[in-house]
Amino acid sequence: MPYVNIKITNEGASAEQKAALIEGVTRLLQETLNKNPATTVVVIEEVPTDNWGIGGRPVTELRREQRQAGQP
């Protein structure tokens, strides 16, 4: 029984996008490792950007700087 935990920042992934992730990961495990989709568990955790750090800095700060610099 595969268990997959996907962690993303809580920056607005839609229900449709999350459903596509769940379906895609389940299909990949079935096609690649011959795992049974009925026993495959996929969990998506959305983490606040204040609780996610890259390069020693919170993502909230990095995103703010990107917006100020005109980057997407």
CORQUI-V199507 format. One record per residue. N is the residue number from 1. RES is the residue in one letter. SS is DSSP state (hx for helix, st for strand, lp for the rest). Layout:
n:N res:RES ss:SS
n:N res:RES ss:SS
//
This chain:
n:1 res:M ss:lp
n:2 res:P ss:lp
n:3 res:Y ss:st
n:4 res:V ss:st
n:5 res:N ss:st
n:6 res:I ss:st
n:7 res:K ss:st
n:8 res:I ss:st
n:9 res:T ss:st
n:10 res:N ss:lp
n:11 res:E ss:lp
n:12 res:G ss:lp
n:13 res:A ss:lp
n:14 res:S ss:lp
n:15 res:A ss:hx
n:16 res:E ss:hx
n:17 res:Q ss:hx
n:18 res:K ss:hx
n:19 res:A ss:hx
n:20 res:A ss:hx
n:21 res:L ss:hx
n:22 res:I ss:hx
n:23 res:E ss:hx
n:24 res:G ss:hx
n:25 res:V ss:hx
n:26 res:T ss:hx
n:27 res:R ss:hx
n:28 res:L ss:hx
n:29 res:L ss:hx
n:30 res:Q ss:hx
n:31 res:E ss:hx
n:32 res:T ss:hx
n:33 res:L ss:hx
n:34 res:N ss:lp
n:35 res:K ss:lp
n:36 res:N ss:lp
n:37 res:P ss:hx
n:38 res:A ss:hx
n:39 res:T ss:hx
n:40 res:T ss:lp
n:41 res:V ss:st
n:42 res:V ss:st
n:43 res:V ss:st
n:44 res:I ss:st
n:45 res:E ss:st
n:46 res:E ss:st
n:47 res:V ss:st
n:48 res:P ss:lp
n:49 res:T ss:hx
n:50 res:D ss:hx
n:51 res:N ss:hx
n:52 res:W ss:lp
n:53 res:G ss:st
n:54 res:I ss:st
n:55 res:G ss:lp
n:56 res:G ss:lp
n:57 res:R ss:st
n:58 res:P ss:st
n:59 res:V ss:hx
n:60 res:T ss:hx
n:61 res:E ss:hx
n:62 res:L ss:hx
n:63 res:R ss:hx
n:64 res:R ss:hx
n:65 res:E ss:hx
n:66 res:Q ss:hx
n:67 res:R ss:hx
n:68 res:Q ss:hx
n:69 res:A ss:lp
n:70 res:G ss:lp
n:71 res:Q ss:lp
n:72 res:P ss:lp
//
